[in-house]
Amino acid sequence: MGETENKAQKVSFFTGLSAEFKKIIWPDQKSLARQTTAVVAVSVVLGLVIALMDYLIQYGVDFLIGFSF
């Protein structure tokens, strides 16, 4: 009795999954290229900002360690 309910749920799950995939609106190639470029550019800029902050903090820590009372 439990097996039939389990199989019915699996079929319903895959049917629902298929229906949800049909609702997806995929971006066109131009939009996808622009968004990918934006993500890469923001990632590079953020990486540079983090590297600069790391360098400045390391410089400050080294200065404080070298400057002992």
Backbone torsions as a table, in degrees:
resi	resn	phi	psi	omega
1	MET	NA	-39.6	179.7
2	GLY	-71.6	-26.8	-177.7
3	GLU	-68.3	-38.4	-179.6
4	THR	-66.4	-38.3	178.6
5	GLU	-67.0	-38.7	179.6
6	ASN	-65.1	-44.1	179.1
7	LYS	-65.8	-38.5	179.5
8	ALA	-64.4	-36.7	179.0
9	GLN	-68.3	-39.1	179.8
10	LYS	-64.3	-44.7	179.0
11	VAL	-62.3	-43.9	179.9
12	SER	-64.3	-38.8	179.3
13	PHE	-61.9	-49.2	-178.7
14	PHE	-68.0	-33.1	175.8
15	THR	-65.7	-43.9	177.7
16	GLY	-64.5	-39.9	178.3
17	LEU	-62.2	-44.3	178.1
18	SER	-62.1	-41.0	179.2
19	ALA	-65.1	-39.0	179.4
20	GLU	-68.0	-38.7	178.3
21	PHE	-64.3	-30.6	178.5
22	LYS	-70.8	-21.4	-179.7
23	LYS	-81.6	-14.7	-176.4
24	ILE	-67.8	133.2	175.2
25	ILE	-103.0	107.9	-177.0
26	TRP	-82.1	141.8	-179.7
27	PRO	-71.5	152.9	176.6
28	ASP	-77.2	171.2	-172.2
29	GLN	-64.4	-39.3	-179.1
30	LYS	-64.9	-45.8	179.3
31	SER	-64.0	-41.8	179.5
32	LEU	-63.0	-40.9	179.3
33	ALA	-65.2	-42.9	179.0
34	ARG	-63.7	-43.8	-179.3
35	GLN	-66.7	-39.2	178.3
36	THR	-64.9	-42.4	177.7
37	THR	-61.9	-42.3	179.2
38	ALA	-63.1	-42.8	179.8
39	VAL	-64.1	-43.7	-180.0
40	VAL	-65.3	-43.0	-179.6
41	ALA	-63.5	-45.7	179.4
42	VAL	-64.4	-38.4	178.9
43	SER	-64.1	-42.2	179.5
44	VAL	-65.8	-45.4	179.8
45	VAL	-63.2	-44.6	178.9
46	LEU	-63.4	-39.0	176.3
47	GLY	-62.0	-41.3	177.9
48	LEU	-66.5	-40.2	178.2
49	VAL	-63.1	-44.8	179.6
50	ILE	-64.8	-40.1	178.7
51	ALA	-64.3	-41.5	178.1
52	LEU	-64.0	-44.8	177.7
53	MET	-61.8	-41.1	178.8
54	ASP	-61.6	-44.2	179.5
55	TYR	-62.6	-45.3	-178.7
56	LEU	-66.2	-41.7	178.6
57	ILE	-65.8	-41.2	178.0
58	GLN	-63.5	-40.1	177.5
59	TYR	-62.1	-43.6	179.3
60	GLY	-64.8	-42.0	179.1
61	VAL	-66.2	-44.0	177.9
62	ASP	-61.1	-39.2	178.4
63	PHE	-64.0	-44.4	-180.0
64	LEU	-68.1	-37.1	178.4
65	ILE	-68.6	-40.8	179.9
66	GLY	-72.8	-21.0	-178.7
67	PHE	-98.1	85.2	-177.3
68	SER	-108.3	150.3	-177.7
69	PHE	-84.8	NA	NA
